[in-house]
Amino acid sequence: MARKRKIGKVVKVNAPTARIRVDRMHRHPLYDKAYQVSRNILAHIPAELTLNIGDFVEIEENRPISKRKAWVVLKVAEAAKETEL
């Protein structure tokens, strides 16, 4: 069976773990209104990757690494854009 892949935004980075926010659109069954649903996923960061907050990354489902972590970051899809204050 193929492993699931998702694209999400990096919200928080700690040593070997990142919190990724994955957004998807959902449609209400009765009123047919579309609304956004987001989910935070903990993902393992391989040693060769460096992530920054705001990066869009591709993650893949993996065997459980810890109690809440069962995803691995594959690559950075889009680097974060720096904003001027």
C-alpha positions, 0 to 999 in steps of 0.5 A: 500500500502506498504511503500518504503524502501531504504538503503543509506549512512549518509552524514550529521547529525543535531539534529532530521534530517539526510541527506541520500545519496541513490545511484542507477544504471541507464542504458542509453536507447540508449548507454546501458551504466550503470551509478550511480545516487544519491539522497539526502533524508532528514530523521527523526532520532528517539530518540533511534538511534544515527547516525554517518557520514558514517553509512549505514542506512535503511530508510522508507517512512512516512507521511510528517514531514516537507516541505522536510522530509517524511522519517524515519530512521529505523535502522543502517544497517552497522556502519561506518568504522573508517579510519586512517589518 
